[in-house]
Amino acid sequence: MFEELSERGLVLLGCGKMGSAMLAGWLDRGLAPDAVSVIDPKPSDWLRGTGVRLNGDLPDSPAVVLIAVKPQMMGDALPDIAAFGNGPTLFVSVAAGTTIATFEDVLGAASPIVRAMPNTPAAVGRGITAITGNARVAPAQMDMAETLLQAVGQVVRLEGEHQMDAVTGVSGSGPAYVFHLIETLAAAGAAEGLPEDLAMRLAKATVAGAGALAEAAEETPAQLRVNVTSPAGTTAAALEVLMDEETGFPKLLRQAVKAAASRARELGS
């Protein structure tokens, strides 16, 4: 894949946190810096030192244009790449809430476009990204998009764009739910008499370790929960509160994911 990118080039539109994480992953995997052209109005010192082509002339027909600008900046940024539309260039967007139809309106309906939803653990190479494409995306182009996005973690393919709002509610917004779990778990430990810094260290390590175990284990998360729960023990007492159908996690998380997905639909309409 990198051979084609080296020959035709890759354009990265926007190089903030997500763009930088992806670029670092590509370079670590052997993509030549001079194969990448970056358009960014405020390049970081790190970006300046990578050796990529920065804010200069773009290739005539790049293999891929990856769009990593914030949705509110889209109107100003897209004209820089509009000339590549309706051709062989694959467009990959990681911009939240911007639909494929929106890009087709600007870039042309004949443009191959992949919409992707990564999440913030991509910054440490532990993200998960959901992707879907329009009818113009060839199988080899979908493979290329998947390979590029694997630089920051796992990639899953959706049945269609109609699933993207649910993905937003689960994995796109999901890290914030986990961060809130960490802060509230630490606060609960402090309320039971632990020093705040110790409670926070315990909470962070517990959530990180449990997540790693859940991902690595052959058992389901439900079975892992059973494994650590002794009858009438301390964990059982806690789970009686957390698993309450009216006041616990089941109802709260259904409501939270529904609210996030609904808001994603509003923003994309």
Salt bridges, closest charged atoms under 4 A:
GLU4 OE2 - ARG8 NH1 2.97
ASP143 OD1 - ARG157 NH2 2.64
GLU146 OE1 - ARG157 NE 2.67
GLU161 OE2 - ARG115 NH1 2.85
GLU183 OE2 - HIS180 ND1 2.72
GLU215 OE1 - ARG126 NH2 2.73
GLU245 OE1 - ARG254 NH2 3.76
GLU246 OE1 - LYS251 NZ 3.27
GLU266 OE1 - ARG263 NH1 2.93
